[in-house]
Each structure stands twice: as structure tokens, then as C-alpha cells.
Amino acid sequence: RDMPPATRRWFPLLVVLAALAASVTSLGNRFALDDLPIVLQNGRVHSLSTPWAWLVQTYWPPEHGAALYRPLVIFGFALQWITGQGSPLVFHLVSVLLYAAASLAVFWLARQLLPDGAALIAGLYFAVQPVHVEAVGNVVGQSELIVGLLLALGVGVYVRERGAGAVTVRAGVALTGLYLLALMAKEHALVFPALLVLAELLLVEHAVDLRTRFEKLIPLYLALGTVAISFWTVRTMVTGG
């Protein structure tokens, strides 16, 4: 049954409060495990003098193997280091806020598909899921939080656009931009086009046959494919393999 608008207005706030309640205890954490070599002991994130250099540097410092490629996260670490003068509190505060934002994005995605009450349950369930503890509790988990946030937003945009008809040029540009940012945060964002295919098959209702639907989506998938190939080419050049 439809709920009064005054009641539904509180749903996003409830999801955010649940996410904060589930993660706020991490604010007292310090740097641990991979945080040490990637943040605390990594001089490359202690300055903003040459931010463009992160586009041609590996995620792990050379002395620790020079592996992976996540320039957006490294840039974020530098901003947080400068802001808090190296205080772990700033990093953990950012992680908590990213988690709240990701939970809100999941709720918004669910709202495209479900009644408001069911969408609220989905958002709350995501917000209090214990499996997310590691991603929130240590600093390097910000890469996963960023990808989770961006891909939830991306799928939500796609479902909304397809529910209204075709994906507009503006929405296509937004989806492509979200994909690029997510890839620059962590490699597993590569699956985004596959998520959109699944969304088209399982979540979009249209009387038009599948072949016609996918033919109209070819420009979007070509743009996403170009981003993926370009990113992986640069990544291979930077990491050496």
C-alpha cells in the first residue's frame, strides 16, 4: 500500500543513520595492514605537488612490488593526508561517509524497482551487513566503497532511463564517466557493462524484442568498451604486465 509522502521523506535519512550506526565505531581505528605501506609509509600520498604523476604510477609503492593501478584512490589519499596532516581520523571519516553514500545509492537503486517499503528494507539491510566491515574498517577499503557507490548509481541511472524509454545521450555520457571513475578506483569495476546487460534482461520491461533493444544500446556499449580497453591499456603500460 502506498505510504504518505511525509513518511517516505524520512526513508533516505533512515538508511544513512543505519549506515552511520553500523560504521561509526571505526572512527577510532588507526592505520593497519595494507594501510601502512600504501598510506602511512608512502611518501607519494603525502604531497599534492604533482597530482598528475599518479596517472603513471602504480598503486603499490615500488619498494613493495609496484603492482595494481588505482590513481583515483591514491589522489584521494593525498587529499585526505594533506587535510588532516596524516591523521587517521580524517581517512576513517571519509570511509564512513562513503559507506553512508553507498548505502543511500543502493536504496535509490532499489527504489527504481520496488515499492518504497521494500526499497527501505533493501537499503537498511545493505547498511548493516557485517560483510562490509573490512571495506569500511581499514583505509584501503575506500577503493571498494567508491566502486560500490559508483556502480550502484550507474545501474540506478540505467534502470531509470530504460524505464522511461531510451538511454539519452546525457545519461550515456554520465554512465561512461561513472565507469571510468570506478575503474580508476579499483579493477573489479570492469564488470559494469555486464551488470547493465543483466539489468536489461532482468529489470527492464519492454514489449520490443531483445534484439531490437540491444541494437539501440550499441552506442552505449561501444563507449563503455572503449573506456575499458583504454583503461586496461594504460594500466598495462604502468604496471608492466
C-alpha positions as CSV (number, residue, x, y, z in Angstrom):
1,R,0.0,0.0,0.0
2,D,1.3,3.5,-0.8
3,M,2.7,5.3,2.1
4,P,2.1,9.0,2.8
5,P,4.8,11.3,1.3
6,A,5.6,12.7,4.7
7,T,6.6,9.1,5.8
8,R,8.6,8.3,2.6
9,R,10.6,11.5,3.0
10,W,12.3,10.0,6.0
11,F,13.5,6.9,4.3
12,P,16.8,8.2,2.9
13,L,17.7,9.6,6.3
14,L,16.9,6.2,8.0
15,V,19.3,4.4,5.6
16,V,22.0,7.0,6.2
17,L,21.6,6.7,10.0
18,A,21.7,2.9,9.9
19,A,24.9,3.1,7.9
20,L,26.5,5.5,10.3
21,A,25.4,3.5,13.3
22,A,27.0,0.4,11.8
23,S,30.3,2.0,10.9
24,V,30.9,4.9,13.3
25,T,32.9,2.8,15.7
26,S,35.6,2.6,13.0
27,L,36.4,6.3,13.5
28,G,38.7,5.3,16.4
29,N,40.8,3.0,14.2
30,R,44.4,3.8,13.2
31,F,46.3,2.6,10.1
32,A,46.6,-1.2,9.9
33,L,47.7,-3.9,7.5
34,D,47.9,-2.5,3.9
35,D,47.2,1.0,5.1
36,L,50.8,1.1,6.4
37,P,52.7,0.7,3.1
38,I,50.1,2.4,0.9
39,V,49.3,5.4,3.1
40,L,51.4,5.8,6.2
41,Q,54.8,5.0,4.7
42,N,54.1,6.1,1.1
43,G,55.6,9.5,0.5
44,R,53.8,9.7,-2.8
45,V,50.5,10.4,-1.0
46,H,52.0,12.9,1.5
47,S,52.1,15.8,-1.0
48,L,49.9,17.4,-3.7
49,S,52.8,19.0,-5.6
50,T,52.5,16.7,-8.7
51,P,49.0,15.2,-8.7
52,W,49.2,14.2,-12.4
53,A,52.1,11.9,-11.6
54,W,49.6,9.4,-10.1
55,L,48.3,8.7,-13.5
56,V,51.6,7.0,-14.4
57,Q,52.3,5.4,-11.0
58,T,51.3,2.0,-9.6
59,Y,49.0,1.7,-6.6
60,W,51.7,-0.2,-4.5
61,P,54.9,1.7,-4.0
62,P,57.9,0.4,-6.0
63,E,59.6,-1.0,-2.8
64,H,56.5,-3.2,-2.2
65,G,56.2,-4.7,-5.7
66,A,54.8,-1.8,-7.8
67,A,51.5,-3.6,-8.5
68,L,47.9,-2.6,-9.4
69,Y,46.7,0.7,-10.8
70,R,44.2,2.9,-8.8
71,P,45.1,6.5,-9.4
72,L,41.7,8.0,-8.2
73,V,42.2,6.3,-4.8
74,I,45.8,7.5,-4.5
75,F,44.7,11.0,-5.3
76,G,42.0,10.8,-2.6
77,F,44.5,9.5,-0.1
78,A,46.8,12.5,-0.8
79,L,43.9,15.0,-0.3
80,Q,43.0,13.3,3.0
81,W,46.6,13.3,4.2
82,I,47.0,17.0,3.5
83,T,43.7,17.8,5.0
84,G,44.3,16.0,8.3
85,Q,48.1,16.3,8.4
86,G,48.3,12.5,8.3
87,S,45.6,11.9,11.0
88,P,43.9,8.5,10.5
89,L,40.7,10.1,11.8
90,V,40.2,12.0,8.5
91,F,40.7,8.8,6.5
92,H,38.2,6.9,8.6
93,L,35.7,9.7,8.5
94,V,35.8,9.7,4.7
95,S,35.3,5.9,4.7
96,V,32.2,6.2,6.9
97,L,30.8,8.9,4.7
98,L,31.5,6.9,1.6
99,Y,29.7,3.9,3.2
100,A,26.7,6.1,4.0
101,A,26.6,7.3,0.4
102,A,26.9,3.8,-1.0
103,S,24.1,2.6,1.2
104,L,22.0,5.6,0.0
105,A,22.8,4.7,-3.6
106,V,21.7,1.1,-3.0
107,F,18.4,2.4,-1.5
108,W,17.9,4.7,-4.6
109,L,18.6,1.8,-7.0
110,A,16.1,-0.4,-5.1
111,R,13.5,2.4,-5.2
112,Q,13.6,2.2,-9.1
113,L,12.5,-1.4,-8.8
114,L,10.5,-1.9,-5.6
115,P,7.7,-0.3,-3.5
116,D,9.1,2.2,-1.1
117,G,8.8,0.0,1.9
118,A,10.7,-2.9,0.2
119,A,13.3,-0.4,-1.0
120,L,13.8,0.8,2.5
121,I,14.4,-2.8,3.7
122,A,16.9,-3.3,1.0
123,G,18.8,-0.1,1.9
124,L,18.8,-0.9,5.6
125,Y,19.9,-4.4,5.0
126,F,22.9,-3.2,2.9
127,A,23.7,-0.6,5.5
128,V,24.0,-3.1,8.4
129,Q,25.6,-6.0,6.5
130,P,28.5,-7.3,8.6
131,V,30.3,-8.4,5.4
132,H,31.1,-4.8,4.7
133,V,33.2,-4.4,7.9
134,E,36.6,-4.8,6.2
135,A,35.9,-2.3,3.4
136,V,34.9,0.3,6.0
137,G,37.2,-0.5,8.8
138,N,40.5,-0.1,7.1
139,V,41.6,2.9,4.9
140,V,42.5,1.0,1.7
141,G,38.9,-0.3,1.6
142,Q,37.9,3.1,0.2
143,S,38.6,1.7,-3.3
144,E,35.8,-0.8,-2.8
145,L,33.5,1.8,-1.3
146,I,34.0,4.1,-4.3
147,V,33.3,1.3,-6.8
148,G,30.2,0.2,-4.8
149,L,28.9,3.8,-4.8
150,L,29.5,4.5,-8.4
151,L,28.2,1.2,-9.8
152,A,25.1,1.4,-7.7
153,L,24.5,4.9,-9.1
154,G,25.2,3.7,-12.6
155,V,22.8,0.8,-12.5
156,G,20.2,3.1,-11.0
157,V,20.6,5.6,-13.7
158,Y,20.4,2.9,-16.4
159,V,17.2,1.4,-15.0
160,R,15.6,4.8,-14.6
161,E,16.4,5.7,-18.2
162,R,15.3,2.5,-19.7
163,G,12.1,2.6,-17.7
164,A,11.4,5.9,-19.3
165,G,12.4,4.7,-22.8
166,A,15.8,5.0,-24.4
167,V,19.1,5.9,-22.8
168,T,19.7,9.6,-23.6
169,V,23.0,11.0,-24.8
170,R,23.3,12.8,-21.5
171,A,22.7,9.6,-19.5
172,G,25.1,7.7,-21.7
173,V,27.9,10.3,-21.0
174,A,27.1,10.1,-17.3
175,L,27.3,6.2,-17.3
176,T,30.6,6.3,-19.3
177,G,32.1,8.8,-16.8
178,L,31.0,6.8,-13.8
179,Y,32.6,3.7,-15.4
180,L,35.9,5.5,-16.0
181,L,36.0,6.8,-12.4
182,A,35.1,3.4,-11.0
183,L,37.9,1.7,-13.0
184,M,40.3,4.3,-11.7
185,A,39.3,3.3,-8.1
186,K,39.5,-0.5,-8.4
187,E,39.8,-3.0,-11.2
188,H,36.7,-5.1,-10.4
189,A,34.6,-2.2,-11.7
190,L,35.3,-3.8,-15.1
191,V,32.1,-5.8,-14.7
192,F,29.9,-2.7,-15.0
193,P,28.8,-3.4,-18.7
194,A,27.8,-6.9,-17.7
195,L,25.7,-5.5,-14.9
196,L,23.9,-3.3,-17.4
197,V,23.3,-6.3,-19.6
198,L,21.8,-8.2,-16.7
199,A,19.7,-5.2,-15.8
200,E,18.4,-5.0,-19.3
201,L,17.5,-8.7,-19.3
202,L,16.0,-8.9,-15.8
203,L,14.9,-5.5,-14.7
204,V,13.7,-3.6,-17.8
205,E,10.2,-4.3,-19.1
206,H,9.6,-3.6,-22.8
207,A,7.3,-5.0,-25.5
208,V,10.1,-4.7,-28.1
209,D,12.1,-7.9,-28.8
210,L,15.6,-8.2,-27.2
211,R,17.5,-7.9,-30.5
212,T,15.9,-4.5,-31.3
213,R,16.5,-3.3,-27.7
214,F,20.2,-4.2,-27.8
215,E,20.7,-2.7,-31.2
216,K,19.6,0.6,-29.8
217,L,22.1,0.2,-27.0
218,I,25.1,-0.4,-29.2
219,P,26.5,3.2,-28.9
220,L,26.4,2.9,-25.1
221,Y,28.2,-0.4,-25.1
222,L,30.8,0.8,-27.6
223,A,31.5,3.8,-25.4
224,L,31.9,1.6,-22.3
225,G,34.0,-0.9,-24.2
226,T,36.3,1.9,-25.4
227,V,36.7,3.1,-21.8
228,A,37.5,-0.5,-20.6
229,I,40.1,-1.1,-23.4
230,S,41.7,2.3,-23.0
231,F,41.9,1.9,-19.2
232,W,43.4,-1.6,-19.4
233,T,45.9,-0.4,-22.0
234,V,47.1,2.4,-19.7
235,R,47.1,0.1,-16.7
236,T,49.3,-2.5,-18.6
237,M,51.7,0.2,-19.6
238,V,52.0,1.5,-16.0
239,T,52.2,-1.9,-14.2
240,G,54.3,-3.5,-16.9
241,G,52.0,-6.5,-17.3
